[in-house]
Amino acid sequence: MSLIIMPNWSDHFQASQDEKEVKAVIDQLKNVADPFLLLSTYLPKWRSYSRQLGLDDLPSWSVFDALQRVHLTVKKPMQLDDLSWPKGAQFIRMFDRVVVLVNLSHYASVFFTYPKANQIDRIDRYAKGQLIQQLTVDDRGFISRVLDYQEGVLVKASYLSQSGAVVAEEDYQSGQVQALLPDGRVANYDEMQDLLVELMAAYLQSDKVRQLLVVDSPDNRAVAEKVQMEHLFVWLGQAKKEELVEAEQFWSGKAKLLLGQRNVGQETLGELLPPYPVVVANQQAQRKNQTLLYFQLAQMTEEKQHSLLAQVLPFILADENRTVVFEAGNKAALTKQLADGVKELASDSEKSLEEWLAHFVFLPAQRKEKRREHLLTACLYADLAEKPDLAIIAEAVGLGVKVATTVVTAYTPEEEQSVIPLDQLEDFLAKKVQNQETLSTDQERSLQECLSEPEQMKNWQERLVIKATEAK
């Protein structure tokens, strides 16, 4: 059974945490449906980006390709000599761009995609030292969009067909758009999204879609309102409390809500579903006499990082066999607080300040393999951000490590026992870690089994109302 998915991706080469989650959801859906992507955003580098995400094998339809009459499907990056340059142009290669000089004046800068710089990303054109145009290059080998500037201010965006004809113009002063529609009509819109919503709704209605999974966003809401769907699902991912309340108000009675997390005690119409299946590692965590706590700080505010350190300090210093690892910690900002706290709390100890400080380890963001080495000796992995990294949590569960968060996630076995109020962290550590109240081996195996890929296949199949006879 075909399932159309409307993500909300942006045009860049570094996928965000939310985008990686949606990709993980799509990977799971491949096991129970035939995913088809409806691309609702401007993605001139989609061939490159989809390959990085591992989605280049999925069929898709792009609203901008429909608007721009683009039929090219194969990646064919544009080269400098594919373009016409003024006579006598000089090309100077720099670290991240090529500067083009004409009569010793700055004519253009050609920027390349990050990080490999193996294709042209955009071309900035200058006159009398000021930016006058920016040309966006599609990775299929043509100029896709032209942005016009006056005295450094963006005034107009022109979207081009693959043959170079203007099919839509967006006035950045008024927001109004004039477009030559695929059916040959010329139409005017108050803003670009009105045009895109109309085209996407028309596509969904003409294709007689039965099942639609949308990633919650204002644009996708507008499309869903225009289309009658037999089964409509909404992925809210890790929406914050206020976002979840608003989403529930909008989608109530219209769609089934699917989430990766929610706040403690919050009633919700949505169902928790893990975006990442848990893969049980051959090597499980080996708890030793030394207590090692692993804290993820990447998404935490600096204020919360300081609060975390203030509460962890007394617990670690109470026993010389305790160590804490902070990943992606702002070491410079926390070092003075750490040193002052150790001096005060361990003033009567025979151990030196340096010996006590050695119990606090700050690591930069870790690659998966290096992080695993630390997790294999940890008794607790904690991510206290509003949106914890569920990919790492899934890995920790697969290694048999106890996980703690400040929100209820799809990986939380028991809400009251696994969720930490940030202002009560010290008490939590004293009760759960000091007393060795960790998950038993049987509980770990049960949790791993519930979150395994075979079980998630069943969960997604059940939630998406797909009959077993229609599954892949």
C-alpha positions as CSV (number, residue, x, y, z in Angstrom):
1,M,0.0,0.0,0.0
2,S,1.4,3.4,-1.0
3,L,1.8,6.0,1.8
4,I,2.6,9.6,0.8
5,I,4.8,11.4,3.2
6,M,5.2,15.2,3.4
7,P,8.4,16.1,5.3
8,N,9.4,19.6,5.9
9,W,13.1,19.6,4.9
10,S,15.2,22.7,4.3
11,D,17.8,23.1,1.6
12,H,21.1,22.4,3.3
13,F,23.7,19.6,3.7
14,Q,23.7,19.2,7.5
15,A,20.5,17.4,8.5
16,S,19.0,18.6,11.8
17,Q,18.0,16.4,14.6
18,D,14.3,16.6,13.6
19,E,15.2,15.8,9.9
20,K,17.2,12.8,11.0
21,E,14.2,11.6,13.0
22,V,11.9,11.9,10.0
23,K,14.4,10.0,7.9
24,A,14.4,7.2,10.6
25,V,10.6,7.1,10.6
26,I,10.7,6.7,6.8
27,D,13.2,3.9,7.1
28,Q,10.8,2.0,9.4
29,L,7.9,2.7,7.1
30,K,9.7,1.0,4.3
31,N,9.1,-2.3,6.1
32,V,5.3,-1.9,6.1
33,A,4.4,0.4,3.2
34,D,5.6,1.9,-0.1
35,P,6.7,5.4,1.0
36,F,6.3,8.1,-1.6
37,L,7.8,11.6,-0.8
38,L,5.9,14.8,-1.5
39,L,8.5,17.5,-1.4
40,S,6.9,20.8,-0.4
41,T,10.0,23.0,0.0
42,Y,12.5,24.4,-2.4
43,L,15.3,21.7,-2.7
44,P,17.6,22.5,-5.6
45,K,20.2,20.0,-4.2
46,W,17.7,17.2,-3.5
47,R,19.7,14.6,-5.5
48,S,22.7,15.3,-3.3
49,Y,20.8,15.7,-0.1
50,S,18.6,12.6,-0.5
51,R,21.8,10.5,-1.1
52,Q,23.3,11.7,2.1
53,L,20.0,10.8,3.9
54,G,19.9,7.4,2.2
55,L,16.6,8.2,0.6
56,D,17.7,8.4,-3.1
57,D,15.9,5.1,-3.9
58,L,12.5,6.5,-2.9
59,P,10.1,7.9,-5.5
60,S,9.1,11.5,-5.0
61,W,7.1,14.4,-6.4
62,S,8.3,18.0,-6.0
63,V,6.0,21.0,-6.0
64,F,8.8,23.2,-7.3
65,D,9.7,20.7,-10.1
66,A,6.0,20.8,-11.1
67,L,6.0,24.6,-11.1
68,Q,9.3,24.9,-12.9
69,R,8.6,22.2,-15.5
70,V,11.7,20.2,-14.5
71,H,11.8,16.7,-15.9
72,L,15.5,16.0,-15.3
73,T,16.0,13.3,-12.7
74,V,19.8,12.6,-12.9
75,K,22.3,14.6,-10.9
76,K,24.6,16.5,-13.3
77,P,26.5,19.2,-11.4
78,M,27.1,22.4,-13.3
79,Q,30.7,23.3,-14.1
80,L,32.3,26.8,-14.5
81,D,32.7,26.4,-18.2
82,D,29.0,25.5,-18.6
83,L,28.3,29.2,-18.0
84,S,29.0,32.3,-20.2
85,W,31.5,34.7,-18.8
86,P,32.6,38.2,-20.0
87,K,35.6,38.3,-22.3
88,G,38.8,38.5,-20.3
89,A,37.3,37.2,-17.1
90,Q,39.9,36.0,-14.6
91,F,39.2,33.1,-12.1
92,I,40.9,33.1,-8.7
93,R,40.5,29.9,-6.7
94,M,40.1,30.5,-2.9
95,F,39.4,28.1,0.0
96,D,35.6,28.0,-0.4
97,R,34.9,29.9,-3.6
98,V,36.1,31.1,-7.0
99,V,36.4,34.9,-7.4
100,V,35.8,36.2,-10.9
101,L,37.4,39.5,-11.9
102,V,36.6,41.4,-15.1
103,N,38.8,44.4,-15.8
104,L,40.3,43.9,-12.3
105,S,36.8,44.6,-10.8
106,H,34.9,42.0,-8.7
107,Y,32.3,40.6,-11.1
108,A,31.2,37.4,-9.3
109,S,31.9,34.9,-6.6
110,V,31.2,31.2,-7.2
111,F,30.4,29.2,-4.0
112,F,30.6,25.5,-3.7
113,T,28.6,23.0,-1.6
114,Y,29.9,22.2,1.9
115,P,31.8,20.1,2.9
116,K,33.2,18.4,-0.3
117,A,33.0,21.5,-2.6
118,N,32.4,19.1,-5.5
119,Q,29.6,21.1,-7.1
120,I,28.5,24.8,-7.5
121,D,26.0,25.9,-4.9
122,R,25.4,29.5,-5.9
123,I,26.8,32.4,-7.8
124,D,26.8,36.0,-6.4
125,R,27.1,38.8,-9.0
126,Y,28.4,42.2,-8.2
127,A,28.4,45.7,-9.7
128,K,30.5,48.6,-8.2
129,G,31.2,46.5,-5.2
130,Q,27.6,45.7,-4.4
131,L,25.7,42.4,-4.6
132,I,23.1,42.7,-7.4
133,Q,22.1,39.1,-8.1
134,Q,22.4,35.6,-6.6
135,L,21.9,32.6,-8.8
136,T,20.9,29.3,-7.2
137,V,22.2,26.2,-9.1
138,D,20.2,23.0,-9.2
139,D,22.4,19.8,-8.9
140,R,20.9,18.6,-12.2
141,G,22.8,21.3,-14.0
142,F,20.8,24.5,-14.5
143,I,20.1,27.9,-12.9
144,S,17.0,27.3,-10.8
145,R,16.4,30.7,-9.1
146,V,17.6,34.3,-9.5
147,L,17.5,36.7,-6.5
148,D,17.7,40.4,-7.4
149,Y,19.1,42.9,-5.0
150,Q,19.0,46.7,-4.9
151,E,21.5,48.5,-2.7
152,G,22.0,45.2,-0.8
153,V,18.3,44.6,-0.2
154,L,16.5,41.6,-1.7
155,V,13.7,42.8,-3.9
156,K,12.7,39.9,-6.2
157,A,12.9,36.2,-6.6
158,S,12.5,34.6,-10.1
159,Y,12.0,30.8,-10.4
160,L,13.2,29.4,-13.7
161,S,12.3,26.4,-15.8
162,Q,15.1,24.0,-16.8
163,S,15.2,25.8,-20.1
164,G,15.7,29.2,-18.4
165,A,12.2,30.7,-18.8
166,V,10.7,32.6,-15.8
167,V,7.7,30.7,-14.4
168,A,7.1,32.6,-11.2
169,E,8.2,36.0,-9.8
170,E,8.0,36.8,-6.1
171,D,8.0,40.5,-5.0
172,Y,9.9,40.6,-1.7
173,Q,8.5,44.1,-0.9
174,S,4.8,43.1,-1.1
175,G,5.1,39.3,-0.9
176,Q,2.9,39.0,-4.0
177,V,3.6,36.3,-6.6
178,Q,2.8,36.1,-10.3
179,A,3.0,32.6,-11.8
180,L,2.6,30.8,-15.1
181,L,0.9,27.6,-13.9
182,P,1.5,24.2,-15.4
183,D,-1.9,24.3,-17.1
184,G,-0.9,27.5,-18.9
185,R,-2.9,30.0,-16.8
186,V,-1.3,33.2,-15.4
187,A,-2.3,33.7,-11.8
188,N,-1.5,36.1,-8.9
189,Y,-1.2,35.2,-5.2
190,D,-0.8,37.2,-2.0
191,E,2.3,35.1,-1.1
192,M,4.4,32.1,-2.3
193,Q,2.8,29.6,0.0
194,D,-0.6,30.2,-1.4
195,L,0.7,29.1,-4.8
196,L,2.5,26.0,-3.4
197,V,-0.5,24.9,-1.3
198,E,-2.7,25.1,-4.4
199,L,-0.4,23.0,-6.5
200,M,0.2,20.4,-3.7
201,A,-3.5,20.0,-3.0
202,A,-4.3,19.6,-6.7
203,Y,-1.7,16.9,-7.0
204,L,-3.0,15.0,-3.9
205,Q,-6.6,15.3,-5.1
206,S,-5.8,14.1,-8.7
207,D,-3.8,11.1,-7.4
208,K,-6.6,9.8,-5.2
209,V,-4.3,9.4,-2.2
210,R,-5.7,7.2,0.6
211,Q,-3.0,7.6,3.2
212,L,-1.0,10.7,4.0
213,L,1.6,11.2,6.7
214,V,2.6,14.8,7.2
215,V,5.3,16.3,9.4
216,D,3.5,19.0,11.4
217,S,4.1,22.5,10.0
218,P,2.0,25.5,9.0
219,D,2.4,24.8,5.3
220,N,1.5,21.1,5.6
221,R,-1.5,22.0,7.7
222,A,-2.8,24.3,5.0
223,V,-2.4,21.5,2.4
224,A,-4.1,18.9,4.6
225,E,-7.1,21.2,5.2
226,K,-7.8,21.2,1.4
227,V,-7.6,17.5,0.9
228,Q,-10.0,14.8,2.0
229,M,-8.0,11.8,3.2
230,E,-9.1,8.3,4.2
231,H,-6.2,8.0,6.6
232,L,-4.3,11.1,7.8
233,F,-1.4,10.8,10.2
234,V,0.7,13.6,11.7
235,W,4.3,13.2,12.9
236,L,4.9,15.7,15.8
237,G,8.3,14.2,16.7
238,Q,9.6,16.0,19.7
239,A,7.2,18.9,19.9
240,K,7.6,21.1,23.0
241,K,4.6,21.4,25.3
242,E,3.2,24.6,23.9
243,E,3.7,23.3,20.3
244,L,2.0,20.0,21.2
245,V,-1.0,21.8,22.7
246,E,-1.5,23.9,19.6
247,A,-1.1,21.0,17.3
248,E,-3.6,18.9,19.2
249,Q,-6.1,21.8,19.0
250,F,-5.7,22.0,15.2
251,W,-5.6,18.3,14.3
252,S,-8.1,17.0,16.9
253,G,-10.6,14.9,15.1
254,K,-8.8,15.3,11.7
255,A,-5.8,13.0,12.1
256,K,-4.0,10.5,14.2
257,L,-1.0,12.1,16.0
258,L,2.3,10.2,16.4
259,L,5.0,11.5,18.7
260,G,8.6,10.7,19.8
261,Q,8.2,12.4,23.3
262,R,5.8,14.3,25.5
263,N,5.9,16.1,28.8
264,V,5.4,14.3,32.1
265,G,1.8,13.9,33.1
266,Q,0.5,15.6,30.0
267,E,-2.5,14.1,28.5
268,T,-2.3,13.8,24.7
269,L,-4.2,12.4,21.8
270,G,-1.0,11.2,20.2
271,E,0.7,7.9,20.5
272,L,4.4,7.5,21.4
273,L,6.3,5.7,18.7
274,P,10.1,5.3,18.6
275,P,11.6,6.8,15.5
276,Y,14.7,4.7,15.8
277,P,14.5,0.9,16.4
278,V,16.7,-0.5,19.1
279,V,19.4,-2.8,17.8
280,V,20.7,-5.0,20.6
281,A,24.5,-4.9,20.6
282,N,26.6,-8.0,20.8
283,Q,28.5,-6.4,23.6
284,Q,26.4,-5.2,26.5
285,A,27.4,-2.6,29.1
286,Q,29.7,-3.9,31.8
287,R,28.9,-2.2,35.1
288,K,32.0,-2.0,37.4
289,N,32.6,-1.0,40.9
290,Q,33.3,2.5,39.6
291,T,30.2,4.4,39.0
292,L,30.4,6.3,35.6
293,L,27.6,8.7,34.6
294,Y,27.4,10.0,31.0
295,F,25.7,13.3,30.5
296,Q,24.8,14.7,27.0
297,L,24.9,18.5,27.1
298,A,24.7,19.3,23.4
299,Q,21.1,20.7,23.4
300,M,21.1,22.1,27.0
301,T,21.2,25.8,27.6
302,E,24.2,27.2,29.5
303,E,22.0,28.0,32.5
304,K,20.8,24.4,32.7
305,Q,24.4,23.1,32.3
306,H,25.5,25.1,35.3
307,S,22.4,23.8,37.3
308,L,23.3,20.3,36.3
309,L,27.0,20.6,37.4
310,A,26.0,22.1,40.7
311,Q,23.8,19.1,41.5
312,V,26.2,16.5,40.2
313,L,29.2,17.8,42.1
314,P,28.1,16.7,45.6
315,F,27.2,13.2,44.4
316,I,30.5,12.6,42.6
317,L,32.6,14.0,45.5
318,A,30.9,11.8,48.0
319,D,32.6,8.7,46.7
320,E,36.1,8.5,45.1
321,N,34.8,5.7,42.8
322,R,32.5,7.9,40.9
323,T,33.2,9.7,37.6
324,V,31.0,11.8,35.3
325,V,31.5,12.4,31.6
326,F,30.0,15.4,29.9
327,E,29.7,15.3,26.1
328,A,29.8,18.5,24.1
329,G,30.2,20.5,27.3
330,N,31.2,24.1,27.2
331,K,34.3,23.4,29.3
332,A,35.5,27.0,29.4
333,A,32.2,28.2,30.9
334,L,32.0,25.3,33.5
335,T,35.6,25.0,34.5
336,K,35.6,27.8,37.1
337,Q,32.3,26.6,38.6
338,L,33.8,23.1,38.8
339,A,37.0,24.2,40.4
340,D,35.2,26.4,43.0
341,G,32.8,23.7,43.8
342,V,35.5,21.0,44.3
343,K,37.5,23.4,46.6
344,E,34.5,24.0,48.8
345,L,33.1,20.5,49.0
346,A,36.4,18.6,49.1
347,S,38.4,21.0,51.3
348,D,38.8,18.4,54.1
349,S,39.9,15.6,51.7
350,E,43.5,14.3,51.5
351,K,43.2,14.1,47.7
352,S,44.5,17.1,45.7
353,L,42.3,19.4,43.7
354,E,43.7,17.9,40.5
355,E,42.9,14.4,41.6
356,W,39.3,15.4,42.3
357,L,39.0,17.3,39.0
358,A,40.0,14.1,37.2
359,H,36.6,12.7,38.1
360,F,35.0,15.2,35.8
361,V,35.7,14.6,32.1
362,F,34.6,17.0,29.3
363,L,34.4,15.6,25.8
364,P,33.7,17.3,22.5
365,A,30.8,15.9,20.4
366,Q,31.7,12.2,19.9
367,R,31.5,10.0,16.9
368,K,29.2,7.0,17.4
369,E,32.1,4.5,17.9
370,K,33.9,6.6,20.5
371,R,30.7,7.3,22.4
372,R,30.0,3.6,22.5
373,E,33.3,2.9,24.3
374,H,32.2,5.2,27.1
375,L,28.6,4.0,27.2
376,L,29.8,0.4,27.6
377,T,31.2,1.2,31.1
378,A,28.4,3.6,32.1
379,C,25.7,2.8,34.6
380,L,23.6,5.8,33.5
381,Y,23.2,7.9,30.3
382,A,21.3,11.1,30.8
383,D,20.1,13.7,28.3
384,L,18.3,16.5,30.1
385,A,17.5,18.7,27.1
386,E,13.9,19.6,26.2
387,K,14.5,17.6,23.0
388,P,16.9,14.8,23.9
389,D,18.7,13.0,21.1
390,L,16.6,9.9,20.6
391,A,19.1,8.3,18.3
392,I,21.7,8.1,21.1
393,I,19.0,7.0,23.6
394,A,18.1,4.1,21.3
395,E,21.8,3.1,21.1
396,A,22.1,3.3,24.9
397,V,19.1,1.0,25.4
398,G,20.6,-1.4,22.9
399,L,23.7,-1.5,25.0
400,G,21.7,-2.2,28.2
401,V,22.5,1.2,29.8
402,K,19.9,2.9,32.0
403,V,18.6,6.1,30.4
404,A,17.3,9.2,32.1
405,T,15.5,12.2,30.6
406,T,13.4,15.2,31.8
407,V,10.6,14.3,29.4
408,V,8.7,11.1,28.6
409,T,10.2,9.6,25.4
410,A,9.1,6.6,23.3
411,Y,12.0,4.8,25.0
412,T,10.9,5.5,28.6
413,P,10.0,2.2,30.3
414,E,8.3,3.7,33.4
415,E,7.4,7.3,33.5
416,E,7.8,7.9,37.2
417,Q,11.1,6.0,37.5
418,S,13.0,7.2,34.4
419,V,12.1,10.9,34.2
420,I,14.2,13.3,36.1
421,P,12.9,16.7,37.3
422,L,16.1,18.8,36.6
423,D,15.8,20.6,40.0
424,Q,15.8,17.2,41.8
425,L,18.7,15.6,40.0
426,E,20.8,15.1,43.1
427,D,18.1,13.2,44.8
428,F,17.5,11.0,41.7
429,L,21.2,10.1,41.6
430,A,21.3,9.3,45.3
431,K,18.3,7.0,45.0
432,K,18.8,5.3,41.7
433,V,22.6,5.1,41.2
434,Q,24.0,5.1,44.7
435,N,21.6,2.3,45.7
436,Q,22.3,0.5,42.4
437,E,18.6,0.6,41.5
438,T,19.3,-0.1,37.8
439,L,17.3,-2.1,35.4
440,S,17.7,-5.9,35.9
441,T,18.9,-8.0,33.0
442,D,15.4,-9.3,32.4
443,Q,13.9,-5.8,32.4
444,E,16.6,-4.7,30.0
445,R,15.9,-7.6,27.6
446,S,12.2,-7.0,27.7
447,L,12.7,-3.3,27.0
448,Q,15.1,-4.0,24.1
449,E,12.6,-6.5,22.7
450,C,9.7,-4.1,22.8
451,L,11.7,-1.5,21.0
452,S,13.3,-3.8,18.4
453,E,12.8,-3.5,14.7
454,P,10.4,-6.5,14.4
455,E,8.2,-5.0,17.1
456,Q,8.3,-1.6,15.6
457,M,7.3,-3.0,12.3
458,K,4.2,-4.3,14.0
459,N,3.6,-1.0,15.8
460,W,3.8,1.1,12.7
461,Q,1.7,-1.4,10.7
462,E,-1.0,-1.3,13.4
463,R,-0.9,2.5,13.8
464,L,-1.1,3.1,10.1
465,V,-4.1,0.9,9.6
466,I,-2.3,-1.2,7.0
467,K,-3.6,-4.7,6.6
468,A,-1.1,-7.5,6.7
469,T,-2.1,-8.7,3.3
470,E,-1.2,-5.3,1.9
471,A,2.1,-4.9,3.6
472,K,5.4,-5.2,1.7
